[in-house]
């Protein structure tokens, strides 16, 4: 459907909503910017838009009859797709698009879409670095922090856009079709939003729904759900594996990463040439290499990018050593599976800071990953009692409650022995105590450096 001169309803006034509205001014002046939070200031919202904005800014309850005149609705990722208001839109047969769908309407050039429960940001960043070694015009966008809608008008037929995509963004995909897609892994997350694991998996799978036989989907061979999805796809499937040698695909064997193209086995690199560590990190590297191969990047350029890459901020990020104790910031570990990967990466006895907003996660498997490595568990936030109860069921008793992140850091500093590590890996979202995981991680680093 065409957007020119339509009346378009933008739901949400965060970074994605504002960016969407700015993009829409290219095709229409009839824009309604709406947010259900009536405590927001419409003047502040208008200041984020543009000086001669002629559309409407509405806050609070939805005016009766408003939807009768709307042609298209654009949802910000933070707006649940099953809200009553959104269901009313569908009943009125109003097309409901998300940020990804809107950006795709304007997009040019090749597109790589990356999703998964964990590892998206690291892999997306690394793929961007690989693409920059070979292509002149590369854009890294999406859930990574730069809205796709903000950059899309800069794309050309020669561009490569690398987009990190969350399940929230993929829920509303209709026509979006990447040339290369990657699903890194699927484990339980965001069930407070998606309600069931089946819904969550379906949202992730939507990244592939419009791909055809000339497109590529990169999948984790070790993930049972992805193995099922791989059998159903019409695309070329490119597997990566950290546990099995593949007759065709990328895999980890001993301490080397190889690519078998079906005819020959090619050494990509030795893991000791990388600046990131842990099996999950090697999986991210393999997925990124597969993206590079799929778009024809020469192997020498791929190797240069991956061996020069350092860890993304807030993802098992080494902060400093204080009094013989190493401190690591894994604020990006916002669910139990991501946090498990960080715990498994620790090479010394560890004091773990965890807890935060409750997304409906369970912690039994996470607790089993402690495996004698965690000396103390310091808990804070909404989930601290829930996690403590689960820990005690598993026989773990070295639990300390903290009322703030700063207190948690000080407690760990007091309990740690020389040679120990202190790891912030919350296994929970940051909401309620912090604006986002970035703020949580930045404050952790600040508190550590003050010790």
Secondary structure in CASP SS format (residue, H / E / C, confidence):
PFRMAT SS
TARGET T0000
AUTHOR 0000-0000-0000
METHOD secondary structure of the structure
MODEL  1
X C 1.00
X C 1.00
X C 1.00
X C 1.00
X C 1.00
X C 1.00
X C 1.00
X E 1.00
X E 1.00
X E 1.00
X E 1.00
X C 1.00
X C 1.00
X C 1.00
X H 1.00
X H 1.00
X H 1.00
X H 1.00
X H 1.00
X H 1.00
X H 1.00
X H 1.00
X H 1.00
X H 1.00
X C 1.00
X C 1.00
X C 1.00
X C 1.00
X C 1.00
X C 1.00
X E 1.00
X E 1.00
X E 1.00
X E 1.00
X E 1.00
X C 1.00
X C 1.00
X C 1.00
X C 1.00
X C 1.00
X C 1.00
X H 1.00
X H 1.00
X H 1.00
X H 1.00
X H 1.00
X H 1.00
X H 1.00
X C 1.00
X C 1.00
X C 1.00
X C 1.00
X C 1.00
X C 1.00
X C 1.00
X E 1.00
X E 1.00
X E 1.00
X E 1.00
X C 1.00
X C 1.00
X C 1.00
X C 1.00
X C 1.00
X C 1.00
X H 1.00
X H 1.00
X H 1.00
X H 1.00
X C 1.00
X C 1.00
X E 1.00
X E 1.00
X E 1.00
X E 1.00
X C 1.00
X C 1.00
X C 1.00
X C 1.00
X C 1.00
X C 1.00
X C 1.00
X C 1.00
X H 1.00
X H 1.00
X H 1.00
X H 1.00
X H 1.00
X H 1.00
X H 1.00
X H 1.00
X C 1.00
X C 1.00
X C 1.00
X E 1.00
X E 1.00
X E 1.00
X E 1.00
X H 1.00
X H 1.00
X H 1.00
X H 1.00
X H 1.00
X H 1.00
X H 1.00
X H 1.00
X C 1.00
X C 1.00
X C 1.00
X E 1.00
X E 1.00
X E 1.00
X E 1.00
X E 1.00
X E 1.00
X C 1.00
X C 1.00
X C 1.00
X C 1.00
X H 1.00
X H 1.00
X H 1.00
X H 1.00
X H 1.00
X H 1.00
X H 1.00
X H 1.00
X H 1.00
X H 1.00
X H 1.00
X H 1.00
X H 1.00
X C 1.00
X C 1.00
X C 1.00
X C 1.00
X C 1.00
X E 1.00
X E 1.00
X E 1.00
X E 1.00
X E 1.00
X C 1.00
X C 1.00
X C 1.00
X C 1.00
X C 1.00
X H 1.00
X H 1.00
X H 1.00
X H 1.00
X H 1.00
X H 1.00
X H 1.00
X C 1.00
X C 1.00
X C 1.00
X C 1.00
X C 1.00
X E 1.00
X E 1.00
X E 1.00
X E 1.00
X E 1.00
X C 1.00
X C 1.00
X H 1.00
X H 1.00
X H 1.00
X H 1.00
X C 1.00
X C 1.00
X C 1.00
X C 1.00
X C 1.00
X C 1.00
X C 1.00
X C 1.00
X C 1.00
X E 1.00
X E 1.00
X E 1.00
X E 1.00
X C 1.00
X C 1.00
X C 1.00
X C 1.00
X C 1.00
X C 1.00
X C 1.00
X H 1.00
X H 1.00
X H 1.00
X H 1.00
X C 1.00
X C 1.00
X H 1.00
X H 1.00
X H 1.00
X H 1.00
X H 1.00
X H 1.00
X H 1.00
X H 1.00
X H 1.00
X H 1.00
X H 1.00
X H 1.00
X C 1.00
X C 1.00
X C 1.00
X C 1.00
X C 1.00
X C 1.00
X C 1.00
X E 1.00
X E 1.00
X E 1.00
X E 1.00
X E 1.00
X C 1.00
X C 1.00
X C 1.00
X H 1.00
X H 1.00
X H 1.00
X H 1.00
X H 1.00
X H 1.00
X H 1.00
X H 1.00
X H 1.00
X C 1.00
X C 1.00
X C 1.00
X E 1.00
X E 1.00
X E 1.00
X E 1.00
X E 1.00
X E 1.00
X C 1.00
X C 1.00
X C 1.00
X C 1.00
X C 1.00
X C 1.00
X C 1.00
X E 1.00
X E 1.00
X E 1.00
X E 1.00
X E 1.00
X C 1.00
X C 1.00
X E 1.00
X E 1.00
X E 1.00
X E 1.00
X E 1.00
X C 1.00
X C 1.00
X C 1.00
X C 1.00
X E 1.00
X E 1.00
X E 1.00
X E 1.00
X E 1.00
X E 1.00
X H 1.00
X H 1.00
X H 1.00
X C 1.00
X C 1.00
X C 1.00
X C 1.00
X C 1.00
X H 1.00
X H 1.00
X H 1.00
X H 1.00
X H 1.00
X H 1.00
X H 1.00
X H 1.00
X H 1.00
X H 1.00
X H 1.00
X H 1.00
X H 1.00
X H 1.00
X H 1.00
X H 1.00
X C 1.00
X C 1.00
X C 1.00
X C 1.00
X H 1.00
X H 1.00
X H 1.00
X H 1.00
X H 1.00
X H 1.00
X H 1.00
X H 1.00
X H 1.00
X C 1.00
X C 1.00
X C 1.00
X C 1.00
X C 1.00
X C 1.00
X C 1.00
X C 1.00
X C 1.00
X E 1.00
X E 1.00
X E 1.00
X E 1.00
X E 1.00
X E 1.00
X C 1.00
X C 1.00
X E 1.00
X E 1.00
X E 1.00
X E 1.00
X E 1.00
X C 1.00
X C 1.00
X C 1.00
X C 1.00
X C 1.00
X C 1.00
X H 1.00
X H 1.00
X H 1.00
X H 1.00
X H 1.00
X H 1.00
X H 1.00
X H 1.00
X H 1.00
X H 1.00
X C 1.00
X C 1.00
X C 1.00
X C 1.00
X E 1.00
X E 1.00
X E 1.00
X E 1.00
X E 1.00
X C 1.00
X C 1.00
X E 1.00
X C 1.00
X C 1.00
X C 1.00
X C 1.00
X C 1.00
X C 1.00
X H 1.00
X H 1.00
X H 1.00
X H 1.00
X H 1.00
X C 1.00
X C 1.00
X C 1.00
X C 1.00
X C 1.00
X E 1.00
X E 1.00
X E 1.00
X E 1.00
X E 1.00
X E 1.00
X C 1.00
X C 1.00
X C 1.00
X C 1.00
X H 1.00
X H 1.00
X H 1.00
X H 1.00
X H 1.00
X H 1.00
X H 1.00
X H 1.00
X H 1.00
X H 1.00
X C 1.00
X C 1.00
X C 1.00
X C 1.00
X C 1.00
X E 1.00
X E 1.00
X E 1.00
X C 1.00
X C 1.00
X C 1.00
X H 1.00
X H 1.00
X H 1.00
X H 1.00
X H 1.00
X H 1.00
X H 1.00
X H 1.00
X H 1.00
X H 1.00
X H 1.00
X C 1.00
X C 1.00
X C 1.00
X C 1.00
X C 1.00
X E 1.00
X E 1.00
X E 1.00
X E 1.00
X C 1.00
X C 1.00
X C 1.00
X C 1.00
X E 1.00
X C 1.00
X C 1.00
X C 1.00
X C 1.00
X C 1.00
X C 1.00
X C 1.00
X H 1.00
X H 1.00
X H 1.00
X H 1.00
X H 1.00
X H 1.00
X H 1.00
X H 1.00
X H 1.00
X H 1.00
X H 1.00
X H 1.00
X H 1.00
X H 1.00
X C 1.00
END
